[in-house]
Each structure stands twice: as C-alpha cells, then as structure tokens.
Amino acid sequence: MIVKRKKMTLAERLYLPTIIGGFSVSIRHFFRKKITLRYPEEKWTLPQGYRGIPHLVKDQNGRVKCVACQMCEFICPPKAIKVIPPGPDEHPERGEIEKEPAEFQIDMSRCIFCGYCQEICPEEAIFLMNRYSMTTHSRKEMILNKEKLLELGGIREDSVMKWENKHKPRIF
C-alpha cells in the first residue's frame, strides 16, 4: 500500500511555524512573574508527612528507645543503616530495658528517605524529621553515629511507659 503525503508549503519547509512557536513560548516566560526562593533565609513550607532526615529518640526518662532489634537495618533498601547490638557482657542494668545498640550508624549519602525504617520500628525509636538540607564537606561527615542521631532527635513524649508498667498485674 502506498501512502500519499501532502506536499509541504514553503513556510513548513523553512520550519518558520516551529521557530515562531518556540519564540512565543520564550516571550511568555520572559513576562511571567518570577518566583525565587532566597535560600537559606527563606525556606519551603513542607507538606504534612514529609520524609526528611532520620533520627533516633529517647523516652521521657532520657533512655534510648532503640533496643537493637536490627529490623531497620534489614528493611533498608540501600543498606544505609548499620546497627551493632551489645555483646553478651555489655548489658547495662537500667530498669527493664533489654539492651540498647552499642553502635548505630546511618550513611546519609546512601539513604533514599523511603521511611521504611520508621514504619518497621517496633519501639518507635526512629523518626524522619522535617529537615531536607544536609550539607557537609566530606562523605565521612555524612555518616551519622548514635550520638549525632540522638542529638537530632531529642526526647519524644510517649503516652505508654512500657518499662515502668512491666511488673504490674493486668486486669482483663
């Protein structure tokens, strides 16, 4: 089957309509109101549920909520989290807490801010904060250790004091 094509006009052969269309788009953008954000003085208004930099939290009594279960490490797609549980002889006697991590690291150069670590944490010890800017001078500074993560997170008020109510009898 032979398809007959329409013969192009002189304007179409010179690409004039296309060039004029491109200029018209440029002129429209030239006269449009400019929107400029003067960062860092002005910052974006973040939507509810924004997933930013992860951090660890403590409870009201200042105890680390993380119990080194390593679920966040196992679920992390880019393997940015590294949790080292305490050794068998490193059990601090601090109330009813089983254990806390000997070391907790998040490599922010690998983190994809997916939020899986926050969703999977059974102790609600890791949260994603509303911070989107993290600049450093080297990759080594992008690895956040337990102390830095706790400094970012601070204390999170909790309505359930699970370690305080452990030995009280339950009424069904």
Sequence and secondary structure as in RCSB ss.txt:
>XXXX:A:sequence
MIVKRKKMTLAERLYLPTIIGGFSVSIRHFFRKKITLRYPEEKWTLPQGYRGIPHLVKDQNGRVKCVACQMCEFI
CPPKAIKVIPPGPDEHPERGEIEKEPAEFQIDMSRCIFCGYCQEICPEEAIFLMNRYSMTTHSRKEMILNKEKLL
ELGGIREDSVMKWENKHKPRIF
>XXXX:A:secstr
         HHHHTTHHHHHHHHHHHHHHHHS      TTTS     TT    EEE B TTS B      HHHHH
 TT  EEEE   TT     TT     SEEEEETTT     HHHHH TT  EEE S      SSSGGGEE HHHHH
HHH B   S  TTTSTTS    
